[in-house]
Amino acid sequence: MSRFERFATRSFLFGDSGIFPALPASPFARNTAIGVLLMGLLPLAGGSAITALLAVFFFWGIVSLSLKRFPLAFEPTDWIVVASFTAFWTLMVVTGLLGERSSKMWPIAGQMLPFLAVWTQLPRFRAGREPVDYLDFTIAAAGFGAIAGAGVGLYQTWLGERPEALAGNPAVYAILGLAMGGIAALNISSPVAPRRWLAVAGLAGGLLCVVLSLTRGVWLASLPILALLLIYAPRRWVPPLRRLPALAALVIVLAAAAVLVTPAVLALFKSTVTAFADLQHGDYTSSPGQRVRMYLAAADAFQTSPIWGHGIQNRMAVVIAHYPPNSEKVIFYSHLHNGFFSAAIDGGVLGLTALVAMLASPIIAVTRGPRDFGYRKRLFAALVLVGTYVLCGLTQIMFKHDILDAFFIFTTVVIVASVPRGKSAPIS
């Protein structure tokens, strides 16, 4: 046993009674588990570090497959994810090459290569002889990651900044906070007390990121996610909050956040009311107005090329070309603040279908697996992940952002790889 393993065991960091599950015995599985921990911890505290990590995992997976360190083998459920992710990448590239300025498509195709990482990561997760539920590592790591993100957000709010941690954008910060907090909350059903405490703290941290971000669309998206978590374990949430120290700590943190963020929230509420009043008079210069104007223009642009779209590289230029003449305060965003509109403009019906298939793939893959002890945990992890991206993607960015892409890709791999081998339902 190494010095680190002895420390981890004695400190109750890892093990049957620890915050994290016991590290696997084999070096291969242990390295995979450490990679899972890093990807769960760093989305907010490390930002694009998870993009770099996924790129390293992808490249090393190709090398390992070439050297036959593990076989290119998939379970039937894995193929659902592999096929849908590959179709999404392929159709985005092909439709981009069919559009104008096709030479601009190649750098974007390279940026989207991580979607093909499922070809190397699923076989790697399946390769170990030692059965390991890596999803437990992700759930615990997401709790610490959400808490760290909330801490950074509180500090940035105290400095008078709109928080974004290392996510690079307040909306991305909020989306990741909601996803990580929701996934961390699944530990509420754990028989291990420290993990249940981490579930409460992780969810509180994630929701704090959402509130501090001042991102209205994510505020609304958090309500269905909270409903999902209540359905997951309705009787598990009350006991931890009965403990006076835990309740006091939660109240203190929320009170501090309220003091810091209340003035900004009141100002945002006032500006929202004003914006919708202006919309009734045809004024689209506010933030909500910009979105409405983009959606209307996107609907017109979609009709001009409904099958294969205009190409991802032409997205905003095409949409802005359909703005009314003499439109005021035109902002050249990088996306349409709606993931489905973006996919429809990029790749038409083909691109939109591929996006929906990719989003649905983790849920479908899990439901094809056995109804064993871990089924409910896998299912709700998939529902929280996909639900966060879909609901937030109605008003915010969904994909074509390196951190959001990497988080969705890798978390999907972990969830689907947790379906037991050899027990998947056949694909009909």
SELUM-897404 format. One line per 3 residues: for each residue x, y, z of N, C-alpha, C. Coordinates in steps of 0.001 Angstrom, whole numbers. Atoms other than C-alpha are relative to their C-alpha. Example, Ala and Ser with C-alpha at 12.3 -4.5 7.8 and 13.67 -1.06 7.14 Angstrom:
BEGIN
890 -1190 0 12300 -4500 7800 900 1200 0 ~ -820 -1190 -60 13670 -1060 7140 -770 1090 730;
This chain:
BEGIN
855 -1201 0 0 0 0 889 1248 0 ~ -814 -1209 99 1421 3391 -1007 -297 941 1162 ~ 190 -985 -1068 1808 6328 1383 -1324 744 -177;
1259 -704 257 -1104 8132 -327 -1195 -871 374 ~ 1113 896 -300 -3353 5071 1 -173 -175 1505 ~ 93 103 -1458 -2500 4706 3704 -624 1253 588;
590 -1251 -481 -3310 8388 4252 -1490 61 -321 ~ 1402 -56 428 -6562 8133 2283 -870 -904 854 ~ 779 935 -802 -7684 5106 4272 -157 505 1427;
47 -464 -1389 -6802 6541 7660 -808 1270 163 ~ 721 -1268 -82 -8336 9930 6901 -1450 -125 -436 ~ 1372 248 442 -11587 8355 5694 -339 765 -1285;
248 -673 1270 -11128 10103 2355 -536 -993 -1030 ~ 430 1065 892 -11484 6865 396 -358 -1233 830 ~ 348 1244 -680 -13066 3577 1360 -1495 -147 185;
1425 283 -179 -16385 2029 2313 -687 1019 886 ~ 570 -1017 -889 -16881 4693 5002 496 1400 -344 ~ -578 -1283 374 -15117 7495 3160 -889 826 -894;
756 -893 880 -16310 10427 1140 1 -542 -1426 ~ -101 629 1313 -15046 8718 -2009 19 -1518 166 ~ -145 1456 -50 -15324 5010 -2806 1476 -383 55;
-1380 476 -43 -12195 2915 -2332 603 7 -1400 ~ -688 21 1285 -9642 3353 -5096 205 -1445 -451 ~ -197 1372 489 -9414 275 -7325 1425 -489 264;
-1311 582 -300 -6539 -2112 -6664 942 33 -1200 ~ -867 61 1181 -5267 -2384 -10242 400 1398 -448 ~ -454 -1325 463 -3166 539 -11578 -842 545 -1148;
799 -438 1151 -5221 641 -14794 -1305 648 457 ~ 1279 -523 -479 -8556 1096 -12993 202 1193 928 ~ -254 -1113 -903 -7000 3395 -10378 273 1283 -775;
-267 -1177 824 -5683 5767 -13043 -1281 528 -628 ~ 1279 -421 566 -9100 5800 -14657 -835 718 1053 ~ 772 -618 -1079 -10734 6601 -11306 532 1393 332;
-589 -1317 -280 -8290 9474 -10689 -376 988 -1103 ~ 446 -854 1096 -9111 10847 -14143 -1439 434 167 ~ 1407 -321 -241 -12814 10686 -13278 -117 1053 1103;
27 -981 -1091 -12176 12565 -10030 386 1392 -490 ~ -443 -1301 512 -10298 15336 -11824 -1060 639 -888 ~ 1025 -539 895 -13010 15724 -14464 -1242 447 761;
1119 -426 -824 -15630 15994 -11723 301 1201 855 ~ -396 -1091 -896 -13669 18437 -9582 229 1328 -718 ~ -610 -1179 616 -12352 20903 -12168 -851 845 -951;
711 -832 981 -15138 22210 -14459 -93 1472 388 ~ 106 -1394 -434 -15612 25374 -12351 1328 524 543 ~ -1248 -451 -624 -12350 25523 -10420 1177 -49 -959;
-1107 123 942 -10190 24566 -13408 -336 434 -1406 ~ 407 -487 1315 -12213 25693 -16423 427 -913 -1132 ~ -404 744 1196 -10644 24571 -19676 996 -1110 291;
-859 1131 -365 -8414 22170 -17761 -682 -1316 -356 ~ 674 1260 327 -11109 19528 -18319 6 -238 -1512 ~ -138 155 1450 -10920 20209 -22068 1353 -609 -337;
-1348 535 230 -7186 19579 -21976 96 -1447 465 ~ -27 1368 -514 -7664 16465 -19852 -700 -962 -962 ~ 720 865 939 -10253 15046 -22253 817 -217 -1271;
-850 142 1184 -7905 15731 -25173 1126 -1000 259 ~ -1062 953 -361 -5120 13852 -23358 -561 -1421 68 ~ 620 1329 -99 -7470 10951 -22554 -310 -557 -1390;
349 398 1365 -8617 10858 -26186 1252 -474 -745 ~ -1238 346 699 -5075 10867 -27581 616 -1276 571 ~ -605 1177 -612 -3793 8323 -25068 -849 -1250 -261;
864 1114 354 -6812 6145 -25814 311 -534 -1390 ~ -366 417 1358 -5880 6106 -29497 1313 -777 30 ~ -1289 686 -116 -2301 5180 -28585 -182 -1380 628;
203 1272 -703 -3471 2464 -26195 -703 -1020 -878 ~ 677 911 918 -5827 977 -28768 960 -489 -1074 ~ -980 384 1020 -3034 1001 -31341 982 -1025 533;
-940 929 -637 -737 -808 -28899 -707 -1222 588 ~ 826 1118 -490 -3594 -3187 -27986 99 -176 1513 ~ 30 59 -1461 -3438 -2280 -24302 -1395 -358 487;
1360 485 -249 -7212 -2772 -24344 -713 -68 -1340 ~ 649 211 1296 -9603 -3875 -27098 -1035 1080 -315 ~ 1063 -904 430 -11977 -1706 -29132 -1321 -782 91;
1185 820 -257 -15012 -3384 -27581 -1078 852 652 ~ 1129 -766 -505 -18453 -1978 -26844 -1138 -932 414 ~ 1257 653 -356 -21572 -3129 -25066 -1097 516 -934;
1094 -505 847 -24876 -2828 -26981 -460 1410 404 ~ 411 -1341 -449 -25777 199 -24823 1022 1062 -391 ~ -1048 -950 386 -22430 1820 -25641 -195 482 -1434;
154 -355 1412 -23226 1745 -29345 -1039 1107 -202 ~ 1000 -1071 101 -26239 4014 -28752 688 1359 101 ~ -734 -1253 -190 -23898 6737 -27512 1005 221 -1119;
-1023 -131 1043 -21111 6060 -29999 -628 419 -1322 ~ 649 -316 1275 -23495 6156 -32974 -550 1422 -12 ~ 630 -1331 -10 -25324 9325 -31898 1039 1118 64;
-1047 -1021 -73 -22175 11282 -30980 740 108 -1327 ~ -690 -13 1293 -20483 10262 -34224 -869 634 -1070 ~ 917 -587 979 -23563 11178 -36248 -72 1519 166;
56 -1444 -254 -23707 14602 -34585 1229 686 -575 ~ -1236 -606 510 -20049 15367 -35349 27 -47 -1527 ~ -74 171 1455 -20294 14005 -38906 -958 939 -718;
994 -843 676 -23472 15874 -39819 330 1478 150 ~ -408 -1386 -158 -22188 19145 -38366 1118 355 -990 ~ -1117 -239 920 -19026 18803 -40465 -492 3 -1447;
461 114 1392 -20770 17701 -43672 -875 1184 -382 ~ 865 -1136 326 -23456 20386 -43514 790 1302 -49 ~ -863 -1180 69 -20755 22960 -42798 754 81 -1310;
-721 23 1272 -18825 21877 -45869 -919 283 -1182 ~ 961 -299 1066 -21999 22207 -47943 -370 1480 -38 ~ 371 -1412 -67 -22473 25809 -46819 1070 904 -583;
-974 -982 473 -20711 28977 -47835 1177 80 971 ~ -1225 -139 -782 -17188 29717 -46588 390 -1340 621 ~ -253 1348 -505 -16586 25973 -46270 1403 -159 579;
-1359 109 -541 -12881 26523 -45586 43 346 1488 ~ 64 -370 -1418 -13862 28041 -42218 -455 -1171 868 ~ 553 1125 -741 -15369 24693 -41266 1076 -866 638;
-1023 935 -478 -12096 22806 -40769 469 286 1427 ~ -372 -239 -1411 -10974 24582 -37566 -1121 -382 968 ~ 1134 345 -863 -14481 24105 -36136 -116 -1514 138;
27 1469 -53 -14378 20408 -37061 1032 -515 994 ~ -1029 388 -961 -11152 20153 -35079 -416 281 1433 ~ 467 -343 -1339 -12684 21932 -32092 -1060 -974 509;
1065 920 -375 -15549 19429 -32139 458 -1456 71 ~ -513 1377 -50 -13304 16346 -32284 -244 -718 1328 ~ 256 716 -1259 -13816 15627 -28545 -1292 -826 15;
1219 817 32 -17295 14323 -29434 298 -1429 -462 ~ -389 1336 440 -15492 11373 -31019 813 -737 1067 ~ -760 642 -1070 -13664 10647 -27747 -731 -1207 579;
746 1168 -493 -16447 8183 -26903 558 -1287 -599 ~ -569 1192 649 -14687 5781 -29323 1161 -579 810 ~ -1129 502 -785 -11695 5521 -26991 -323 -107 1488;
246 -17 -1442 -13133 6298 -23563 -918 -1127 469 ~ 865 1107 -406 -15950 3756 -23442 759 -1336 28 ~ -799 1232 -103 -13589 865 -24330 962 8 1184;
-916 -62 -1145 -11131 2098 -21706 -736 -304 1301 ~ 756 237 -1221 -13789 2167 -18993 -461 -1455 106 ~ 468 1390 14 -14944 -1299 -20053 1146 -1000 138;
-1121 933 161 -11441 -2779 -20226 454 -644 1302 ~ -528 533 -1248 -10610 -3276 -16560 -684 -1289 434 ~ 565 1253 -500 -11082 -6733 -15122 -715 203 1329;
586 -284 -1300 -11972 -5213 -11759 -1278 824 -181 ~ 1239 -771 166 -15646 -4105 -11636 21 1265 869 ~ -55 -1279 -716 -15660 -411 -10677 -1175 855 -461;
1071 -933 341 -18645 1934 -10518 576 1417 42 ~ -635 -1316 50 -16939 5124 -11661 -993 1132 229 ~ 998 -1043 -212 -20211 7033 -11374 42 506 1440;
-107 -441 -1393 -19770 7100 -7580 1119 1022 176 ~ -1103 -969 -67 -16458 8921 -8059 -441 1345 -582 ~ 480 -1241 618 -18096 11463 -10378 -960 742 922;
999 -630 -869 -20969 12103 -7957 681 708 1173 ~ -700 -623 -1126 -18625 12767 -5022 862 1173 -452 ~ -866 -1077 497 -16185 14842 -7085 -812 1221 -396;
852 -1127 399 -19031 16973 -8470 -415 830 1211 ~ 343 -745 -1208 -19978 17878 -4895 1089 964 400 ~ -1126 -878 -336 -16524 19246 -4125 185 1084 -1059;
-142 -980 1075 -16387 20940 -7532 -1024 1112 89 ~ 1056 -1013 -134 -19714 22705 -6964 273 923 1182 ~ -320 -818 -1178 -18645 23878 -3500 1144 965 -315;
-1119 -866 381 -15355 25204 -4884 -463 1118 -922 ~ 515 -1014 910 -17205 26997 -7685 -803 1062 726 ~ 789 -959 -777 -19573 28598 -5181 918 919 811;
-942 -819 -756 -16642 29776 -3063 646 1073 -861 ~ -587 -977 920 -14988 31438 -6041 -1042 1037 -404 ~ 1071 -917 387 -18333 32938 -7063 -313 1018 1080;
237 -933 -1114 -18904 34440 -3613 1100 1051 70 ~ -1126 -944 -30 -15439 36005 -3715 -115 1012 -1130 ~ 123 -917 1129 -16017 37482 -7179 -1177 958 198;
1141 -870 -289 -19416 38815 -6095 386 1060 1024 ~ -462 -942 -1019 -17802 40407 -3049 888 1085 -619 ~ -834 -976 695 -15340 42116 -5426 -806 919 -920;
851 -810 858 -18304 43560 -7318 -68 -494 -1426 ~ 23 572 1340 -17918 41276 -10335 -1185 -952 -141 ~ 984 1048 259 -20510 39055 -11966 772 -1313 -90;
-878 1171 -103 -19117 35626 -11060 -63 -921 -1201 ~ -95 986 1063 -17943 33119 -13613 1047 -1067 323 ~ -1094 892 -400 -15121 31317 -11722 982 -116 -1164;
-873 186 1151 -12852 29795 -14382 -769 -538 -1200 ~ 819 451 1130 -15771 28889 -16658 53 991 -1152 ~ -182 -988 1055 -15142 32123 -18590 -1240 770 -383;
1248 -646 369 -18781 33173 -18749 -1010 -272 1114 ~ 959 224 -1088 -21508 33686 -16093 -1057 -1056 -318 ~ 1017 985 363 -24050 31598 -18033 567 -1414 53;
-653 1314 -59 -21619 28688 -18431 245 -395 1460 ~ -198 215 -1439 -20772 29040 -14726 -1291 -509 640 ~ 1283 396 -575 -24466 28740 -13867 -421 -1393 -467;
403 1307 548 -25120 25772 -16179 803 -1124 647 ~ -843 1018 -621 -22159 23819 -14828 -320 -146 1487 ~ 359 68 -1414 -23110 24726 -11255 -1260 -817 218;
1247 757 -123 -26616 23360 -11766 223 -1476 -284 ~ -254 1403 350 -25387 20170 -13461 809 -697 1086 ~ -850 624 -1009 -22673 19493 -10891 -728 -138 1334;
759 85 -1240 -24900 20308 -7928 -1066 -1085 -62 ~ 1030 1017 160 -27654 18074 -9310 576 -1400 48 ~ -635 1321 -19 -25291 15157 -9885 525 -309 1405;
-492 206 -1373 -23694 15632 -6445 -1130 -400 936 ~ 1143 264 -882 -27163 15497 -4875 -423 -1458 -6 ~ 383 1413 59 -27551 11857 -5936 627 -808 1134;
-602 671 -1158 -25324 10942 -2981 -925 12 1213 ~ 929 -58 -1122 -28305 11680 -733 -545 -1386 335 ~ 484 1366 -241 -29287 8022 -1117 1095 -933 494;
-1115 840 -419 -25863 6777 -23 -184 -475 1447 ~ 36 458 -1397 -25672 4612 3133 1119 598 848 ~ -1145 -581 -708 -22459 6484 4051 -317 1444 372;
411 -1322 -492 -23146 9548 6201 788 1160 -613 ~ -732 -1126 596 -20282 11767 4909 -417 300 -1435 ~ 432 -227 1379 -21503 11270 1355 -1364 682 -47;
1300 -692 -40 -25019 12339 2311 195 1476 333 ~ -298 -1395 -312 -23595 15506 3882 557 717 -1226 ~ -570 -592 1211 -21620 16110 700 -1090 246 -1038;
1113 -206 931 -24834 15712 -1314 -718 1308 285 ~ 690 -1242 -389 -26521 18510 635 883 1211 -293 ~ -911 -1129 214 -23452 20762 527 247 235 -1482;
-241 -140 1433 -22829 20052 -3168 -1183 629 -715 ~ 1183 -601 617 -26413 20849 -4137 -117 1473 379 ~ 52 -1399 -431 -26339 24032 -2055 1031 841 -751;
-1039 -714 739 -23065 25027 -3717 -392 226 -1450 ~ 417 -144 1391 -24420 24360 -7195 -1089 1038 -173 ~ 1091 -980 84 -27586 26356 -6554 509 1409 291;
-592 -1313 -283 -25500 29167 -5105 673 559 -1253 ~ -589 -437 1276 -23573 29293 -8392 -1093 542 -924 ~ 1102 -413 862 -26899 29561 -10223 -509 1385 399;
537 -1282 -479 -28159 32429 -8044 1001 1131 -233 ~ -1018 -1051 124 -24881 34359 -8045 232 413 -1447 ~ -292 -282 1408 -24589 34142 -11838 -919 1044 -604;
1005 -939 525 -27691 36327 -12347 -431 -384 -1421 ~ 400 516 1311 -28632 34123 -15321 -1438 -500 106 ~ 1418 285 -220 -32431 34118 -15525 -443 -1342 -567;
405 1255 613 -32767 31174 -17883 382 -1202 839 ~ -444 1113 -843 -30781 28920 -15542 -771 -8 1313 ~ 874 -31 -1181 -32815 30120 -12562 -1255 -827 -256;
1235 728 324 -35928 28789 -14288 279 -1489 -193 ~ -340 1402 255 -34186 25571 -15358 244 -764 1290 ~ -310 690 -1253 -33214 24810 -11760 -1238 -598 660;
1217 492 -657 -36839 24264 -10726 -338 -1435 -409 ~ 230 1407 365 -37443 21086 -12806 1096 -936 492 ~ -1097 850 -490 -34009 19772 -11781 -198 -298 1485;
291 231 -1415 -34912 20240 -8113 -1158 -976 170 ~ 1119 949 -50 -38184 18411 -8766 494 -1426 -266 ~ -575 1316 289 -36204 15515 -10278 703 -572 1230;
-745 463 -1168 -33987 15316 -7194 -935 -370 1140 ~ 986 338 -1023 -37013 15309 -4917 -654 -1340 -314 ~ 574 1281 421 -38523 12445 -6926 997 -1132 243;
-1030 1032 -149 -35213 10561 -6734 28 -572 1418 ~ -86 470 -1385 -35147 10373 -2932 -808 931 905 ~ 826 -987 -710 -38111 12231 -1391 160 -18 1517;
-71 88 -1455 -37555 10974 2169 1405 184 554 ~ -1403 -64 -447 -33793 11434 2306 466 1415 321 ~ -486 -1365 -140 -33582 15219 2355 -264 597 1372;
359 -598 -1289 -35230 15930 5710 991 -330 1111 ~ -892 312 -1128 -32917 14009 8124 1267 844 88 ~ -1226 -814 -149 -29688 15898 7262 -281 1428 468;
305 -1385 -357 -31422 19247 7681 -545 133 1420 ~ 436 -48 -1394 -32657 18302 11151 1155 253 947 ~ -1191 -229 -830 -29099 18534 12447 254 1506 121;
-124 -1442 -235 -28720 21977 14017 1273 599 -583 ~ -1219 -602 584 -25042 22572 13028 -79 124 -1514 ~ 100 -41 1464 -25747 21694 9394 -980 1076 -440;
1002 -1002 352 -28857 23843 9278 532 1408 234 ~ -562 -1319 -297 -27043 26757 10915 1017 409 -1052 ~ -1004 -305 1028 -24155 26532 8452 -670 364 -1311;
708 -281 1248 -26579 26436 5520 -651 1373 37 ~ 663 -1305 -143 -28507 29455 6823 1022 1132 -82 ~ -1031 -1051 15 -25296 31447 7355 494 254 -1418;
-488 -147 1380 -24039 30759 3830 -1054 675 -872 ~ 1065 -586 817 -27409 31577 2262 -237 1463 370 ~ 185 -1390 -427 -27724 34747 4331 1102 892 -570;
-1120 -775 563 -24270 35915 3239 -192 209 -1494 ~ 242 -120 1441 -25148 35188 -368 -1116 994 -283 ~ 1130 -909 200 -28435 37041 -19 428 1458 139;
-493 -1368 -210 -26684 40135 1331 796 475 -1203 ~ -851 -373 1120 -24209 40097 -1538 -772 190 -1297 ~ 609 63 1325 -26588 39368 -4386 -1351 718 -89;
1339 -604 37 -29897 41010 -3376 -68 1279 -837 ~ 86 -1211 839 -29142 44455 -4898 24 -313 -1500 ~ -90 361 1417 -28159 42846 -8216 -1261 -711 -471;
1222 717 368 -31217 40564 -8190 -1162 981 -183 ~ 1078 -993 110 -33561 43516 -7570 166 834 -1276 ~ -239 -767 1228 -31911 45484 -10372 -330 -833 -1232;
292 883 1127 -32207 42471 -12687 -1499 -179 -178 ~ 1463 134 72 -35890 42044 -11834 -618 1252 -626 ~ 517 -1249 549 -36532 45700 -12593 289 109 -1490;
-357 -89 1421 -34675 45526 -15910 -796 -1013 -831 ~ 795 1004 718 -36602 42357 -16855 -1404 515 -264 ~ 1340 -570 170 -39956 44046 -16271 12 1085 -1079;
-123 -1070 998 -38792 47040 -18305 192 -585 -1400 ~ -282 611 1303 -37514 44795 -21112 -1256 -563 -642 ~ 1220 568 568 -40809 42975 -21538 -1030 1084 -333;
868 -1129 349 -42679 46270 -21469 451 629 -1320 ~ -532 -548 1248 -40369 47549 -24223 -321 -913 -1191 ~ 294 943 1079 -40975 44379 -26253 -1396 229 -583;
1359 -244 470 -44660 45215 -26450 -70 1198 -944 ~ -53 -1167 886 -43647 48437 -28223 1009 -205 -1137 ~ -911 287 1115 -41310 46693 -30668 1445 352 250;
-1380 -322 -337 -38093 47550 -28812 739 -1302 344 ~ -708 1260 -184 -35670 44601 -29112 1440 217 469 ~ -1386 -317 -352 -32549 46266 -27697 424 -573 1348;
-352 591 -1292 -32724 44676 -24219 504 -1420 -207 ~ -491 1378 99 -31221 41249 -23446 -1112 -976 -392 ~ 1093 863 463 -34604 39439 -23642 -440 348 -1422;
390 -422 1345 -35422 41490 -26730 946 -514 -1068 ~ -990 538 942 -32183 40451 -28439 -302 -1465 -307 ~ 318 1407 200 -33178 36820 -27906 -1229 -177 -880;
1226 116 793 -36677 37264 -29273 269 341 -1463 ~ -313 -399 1377 -35321 39061 -32332 819 -1081 -702 ~ -781 1086 587 -32785 36267 -32906 -880 -1195 -339;
865 1149 251 -35466 33586 -32588 -876 212 -1230 ~ 846 -301 1164 -37740 35296 -35113 821 -59 -1288 ~ -858 21 1189 -34861 35781 -37553 454 -1428 -306;
-424 1380 202 -33707 32185 -37020 -1100 -830 -654 ~ 1117 716 619 -37167 30888 -37898 -82 312 -1492 ~ 0 -373 1428 -37028 32827 -41178 1195 -626 -723;
-1200 544 634 -33456 31695 -41902 -114 -1509 -195 ~ 155 1452 101 -34345 28053 -41248 -809 -374 -1242 ~ 870 314 1132 -37029 28147 -43948 722 105 -1336;
-729 -141 1271 -34477 29141 -46595 887 -1207 -303 ~ -772 1229 217 -32510 25884 -46088 -338 -986 1112 ~ 477 801 -1129 -34498 23488 -43903 638 -1378 122;
-493 1384 -50 -32818 20183 -44794 1397 -70 593 ~ -1378 83 -500 -29070 20726 -44306 524 1335 539 ~ -387 -1233 -662 -29012 24276 -42949 995 839 -784;
-913 -960 628 -26408 26957 -43648 1459 -238 370 ~ -1372 230 -449 -23314 25551 -41950 278 725 1302 ~ -230 -562 -1326 -22166 26147 -38403 849 1271 -54;
-884 -1166 115 -19573 28692 -39593 -757 1247 -462 ~ 784 -1138 511 -22313 30899 -41070 -1177 355 910 ~ 1184 -91 -868 -24723 30714 -38132 -496 1424 202;
478 -1323 -377 -24891 34306 -36928 -121 941 -1197 ~ 87 -861 1182 -24228 35960 -40292 -1328 -222 -723 ~ 1263 319 675 -27246 34162 -41789 -1176 546 794;
1121 -446 -842 -29504 34975 -38848 -116 1522 -26 ~ 38 -1463 -11 -28549 38653 -38708 -457 538 -1354 ~ 475 -423 1325 -29193 38891 -42445 -1523 -2 -87;
1470 54 -13 -32846 38114 -41615 -602 926 1055 ~ 530 -1013 -903 -33147 40912 -39049 -802 1030 -808 ~ 705 -1089 697 -35628 43681 -39952 970 1108 -398;
-884 -1110 422 -34021 46595 -41869 112 1058 1096 ~ -268 -1086 -950 -32477 49309 -39722 -205 -422 1461 ~ 107 466 -1388 -32515 47157 -36574 1049 693 862;
-888 -710 -900 -30959 48904 -33599 765 -965 902 ~ -816 712 -984 -28196 47657 -31328 126 -1486 -337 ~ -195 1385 433 -27392 44498 -33286 1308 -521 602;
-1168 606 -643 -25012 42293 -31260 328 -1308 -716 ~ -423 1199 723 -23012 39632 -33096 420 -1061 1014 ~ -287 1068 -950 -23312 36792 -30584 664 -1174 -724;
-599 1209 581 -21454 33504 -31099 -1020 -1115 -160 ~ 1029 1040 60 -24672 31510 -30692 -1364 666 137 ~ 1351 -558 56 -28432 31967 -30791 -720 2 1339;
630 109 -1315 -29069 31521 -27048 -1181 -975 -24 ~ 936 1119 41 -31078 28447 -27968 694 -1113 -792 ~ -768 1054 639 -29290 25187 -28707 -703 -661 -1158;
752 660 1062 -32073 23810 -30868 -87 885 -1248 ~ -47 -932 1134 -32312 26925 -33052 1391 -18 -639 ~ -1373 12 522 -28513 26870 -33362 229 -1221 -880;
-193 1228 779 -28516 23241 -34551 -801 32 -1289 ~ 844 -61 1195 -31362 23931 -36987 601 917 -1059 ~ -653 -897 948 -29505 26849 -38569 1291 -643 -518;
-1270 618 396 -26201 24940 -38590 -211 -1140 -995 ~ 133 1228 792 -27445 21644 -40031 -1398 -353 -427 ~ 1362 264 422 -31147 21969 -40782 -649 -1115 811;
680 1119 -656 -33406 19044 -39945 999 -1098 357 ~ -1018 1024 -261 -30383 16737 -40178 764 312 1294 ~ -741 -393 -1186 -28430 18660 -37568 -849 -18 1250;
895 -23 -1147 -31423 19124 -35293 -308 -1418 474 ~ 255 1398 -353 -32219 15396 -35405 1196 -622 688 ~ -1223 534 -613 -28607 14530 -34618 183 534 1419;
-111 -580 -1339 -28621 16920 -31646 -945 -687 974 ~ 992 650 -869 -31814 15416 -30212 421 -1435 311 ~ -439 1385 -209 -30456 11883 -30702 1165 -54 991;
-1146 -5 -898 -27200 12760 -28939 -435 316 1431 ~ 483 -346 -1332 -29013 14384 -26014 -744 -1172 646 ~ 798 1107 -542 -31306 11386 -25633 828 -1252 265;
-751 1262 -24 -28553 8771 -25968 365 -499 1397 ~ -316 561 -1316 -27425 8563 -22311 -1216 -568 715 ~ 1228 491 -642 -31014 8164 -21110 -429 -1321 -625;
395 1238 684 -31817 5541 -23753 945 -1137 359 ~ -981 1040 -323 -28591 3662 -23040 -231 -559 1403 ~ 233 470 -1370 -29331 3506 -19314 -1274 -840 87;
1257 750 -74 -32920 2343 -19819 102 -1353 -688 ~ -238 1298 639 -31604 -475 -22039 752 -953 921 ~ -776 824 -923 -29505 -1727 -19131 -879 -702 1010;
765 771 -988 -30546 -3987 -16279 -556 884 1111 ~ 604 -716 -1137 -32797 -2818 -13444 620 -517 1289 ~ -705 484 -1176 -30156 -3629 -10856 14 1068 1088;
-46 -919 -1135 -29260 -1848 -7609 388 1419 -423 ~ -470 -1324 405 -27526 1019 -9438 -792 645 -1106 ~ 748 -522 1149 -30144 1529 -12143 -589 1380 271;
664 -1281 -298 -32032 4349 -10426 1009 1136 58 ~ -1048 -1025 -79 -28816 6250 -9709 477 381 -1400 ~ -432 -276 1375 -27668 5900 -13333 -1055 799 -756;
1076 -655 742 -31059 6937 -14681 -118 1465 388 ~ 176 -1395 -423 -31332 10083 -12575 1243 832 -280 ~ -1199 -738 424 -27714 11029 -13297 -146 431 -1454;
216 -335 1411 -28581 10884 -16999 -1083 1060 -147 ~ 1099 -972 78 -31828 12807 -16444 457 1391 445 ~ -499 -1298 -475 -30067 15546 -14462 927 619 -1034;
-946 -517 997 -27278 15882 -17032 -732 509 -1236 ~ 708 -379 1233 -29534 15926 -20091 -1010 1105 280 ~ 992 -1026 -333 -32265 17934 -18356 619 1372 166;
-685 -1287 -171 -29783 20647 -17388 359 613 -1339 ~ -420 -522 1302 -28436 20983 -20917 -1207 403 -852 ~ 1184 -315 810 -31882 20905 -22549 -698 1249 519;
746 -1124 -576 -33576 23329 -20156 797 1301 -78 ~ -836 -1203 97 -30666 25757 -19988 221 383 -1455 ~ -237 -260 1416 -30137 25395 -23731 -1149 664 -714;
1128 -713 606 -33562 26894 -24392 248 1500 -49 ~ -270 -1441 -36 -32213 30335 -23500 1488 325 30 ~ -1445 -229 -114 -28428 29866 -23225 735 -864 -1023;
-821 855 848 -25565 28142 -25008 -147 -1451 448 ~ 99 1422 -336 -25692 24341 -25170 1315 -715 -315 ~ -1250 619 417 -22700 23059 -27160 817 1010 -796;
-1002 -848 657 -19734 24446 -29136 582 1015 991 ~ -761 -701 -1030 -18212 25663 -25895 862 -1069 651 ~ -900 1108 -329 -15150 23675 -24892 -287 -644 1351;
215 568 -1330 -15964 23267 -21183 -1332 -745 55 ~ 1307 670 22 -19646 22452 -21701 59 -1283 -813 ~ -138 1201 828 -18755 20003 -24473 717 -1106 773;
-809 1007 -703 -16087 18240 -22403 -767 -602 1170 ~ 743 504 -1157 -18324 17968 -19338 -1102 -963 -437 ~ 1094 868 461 -21247 16490 -21283 548 -1319 -540;
-573 1205 616 -19076 14051 -23241 506 -962 1072 ~ -630 893 -972 -17125 12709 -20287 -1018 -532 1006 ~ 1004 468 -954 -20070 12542 -17885 -907 -1045 -631;
775 1015 706 -22073 10651 -20500 756 -1326 -26 ~ -814 1218 24 -19206 8161 -20824 -44 -700 1357 ~ -10 592 -1340 -19089 7632 -17047 -1352 -647 310;
1333 526 -285 -22859 7155 -16779 -248 -1293 -778 ~ 292 1158 846 -23114 4723 -19694 942 -1159 312 ~ -946 1054 -358 -19965 2828 -18686 -365 -673 1311;
417 610 -1264 -21603 2173 -15306 -1089 -1053 -196 ~ 932 1098 307 -24182 -73 -17025 806 -1302 0 ~ -794 1239 -104 -22972 -3601 -16116 234 -666 -1347;
-362 675 1243 -21192 -5490 -18862 -771 -1308 -163 ~ 630 1273 323 -22927 -8336 -20607 -1432 -134 434 ~ 1374 84 -496 -26347 -7447 -19191 -931 967 -707;
811 -985 710 -27632 -4894 -21690 -1101 -692 -787 ~ 1067 501 853 -30919 -5404 -23439 406 132 -1451 ~ -389 -119 1408 -30450 -6108 -27160 -669 1174 -671;
551 -1128 750 -30966 -3194 -29519 -849 -539 -1121 ~ 914 511 1030 -33993 -3896 -31676 -32 931 -1196;
